[in-house]
């Protein structure tokens, strides 16, 4: 559509239960023309899901406005999401990512964002974010568009679960591809 922020809830709680989903996710667009609608959608979804013990992950979406990816904006979005009931927040890594995490009272996972130029670049932002308090990652194109997605997953896992540095993970990646 014309505006990526113009979203609505498309699945019922009954469908979520029928699919045996472990959690659900929804995007919020703070500062957009559809801010109110996206925050109301989050609140409505949280209210429905909490009755069934299904956690909601809020995604701090920026649409096409990539310049919004700074710590001040992402910290505000993450805090709003948590205060509206999200159990987990997915947001972008940024400079001063620790400010985003420290201001959010629920776990934060990192989004992948645009495709990075190199595998090492991905590993560096993942390492930095994990060091600054993220609990994990939720990446897409930086994994599945990689010519060696399994090696990429194993390298990223080494950062998250085995405390590898970005350089150590990159070396692992190169040995696996």
DAGI-V718833 format. One record per backbone hydrogen bond with DSSP energy under -0.5 kcal/mol. CO is the residue of the C=O (numbers start at 1). NH is the residue of the N-H. If there is no record, write none. Layout:
co:CO nh:NH
co:CO nh:NH
//
This chain:
co:3 nh:6
co:5 nh:7
co:12 nh:16
co:13 nh:17
co:14 nh:18
co:15 nh:19
co:16 nh:21
co:17 nh:20
co:22 nh:55
co:24 nh:57
co:26 nh:59
co:28 nh:61
co:29 nh:32
co:32 nh:35
co:34 nh:38
co:35 nh:39
co:36 nh:40
co:37 nh:41
co:38 nh:42
co:39 nh:43
co:40 nh:44
co:41 nh:45
co:42 nh:46
co:43 nh:47
co:44 nh:48
co:45 nh:49
co:46 nh:50
co:47 nh:51
co:49 nh:52
co:49 nh:54
co:50 nh:53
co:53 nh:55
co:55 nh:24
co:56 nh:58
co:56 nh:87
co:56 nh:88
co:57 nh:26
co:58 nh:60
co:58 nh:90
co:59 nh:28
co:59 nh:61
co:62 nh:65
co:64 nh:66
co:65 nh:68
co:66 nh:69
co:68 nh:70
co:70 nh:74
co:71 nh:75
co:72 nh:76
co:73 nh:77
co:74 nh:78
co:75 nh:79
co:76 nh:80
co:77 nh:81
co:78 nh:82
co:79 nh:83
co:80 nh:84
co:81 nh:86
co:82 nh:85
co:87 nh:107
co:88 nh:58
co:89 nh:91
co:89 nh:109
co:90 nh:60
co:91 nh:111
co:94 nh:97
co:96 nh:99
co:96 nh:100
co:97 nh:100
co:97 nh:101
co:98 nh:102
co:99 nh:103
co:101 nh:104
co:103 nh:105
co:107 nh:89
co:108 nh:135
co:108 nh:136
co:109 nh:91
co:110 nh:138
co:111 nh:93
co:118 nh:122
co:119 nh:123
co:120 nh:124
co:121 nh:125
co:122 nh:126
co:123 nh:127
co:124 nh:128
co:125 nh:129
co:126 nh:130
co:127 nh:131
co:128 nh:132
co:129 nh:134
co:130 nh:133
co:136 nh:110
co:138 nh:112
co:140 nh:143
co:140 nh:144
co:141 nh:145
co:143 nh:146
co:146 nh:149
co:148 nh:152
co:149 nh:153
co:150 nh:154
co:151 nh:155
co:152 nh:156
co:153 nh:157
co:154 nh:158
co:155 nh:159
co:156 nh:160
co:157 nh:161
co:157 nh:162
co:158 nh:162
co:158 nh:164
co:159 nh:163
co:165 nh:169
co:166 nh:170
co:167 nh:171
co:168 nh:172
co:169 nh:173
co:170 nh:174
co:171 nh:175
co:172 nh:176
co:173 nh:176
co:173 nh:177
//
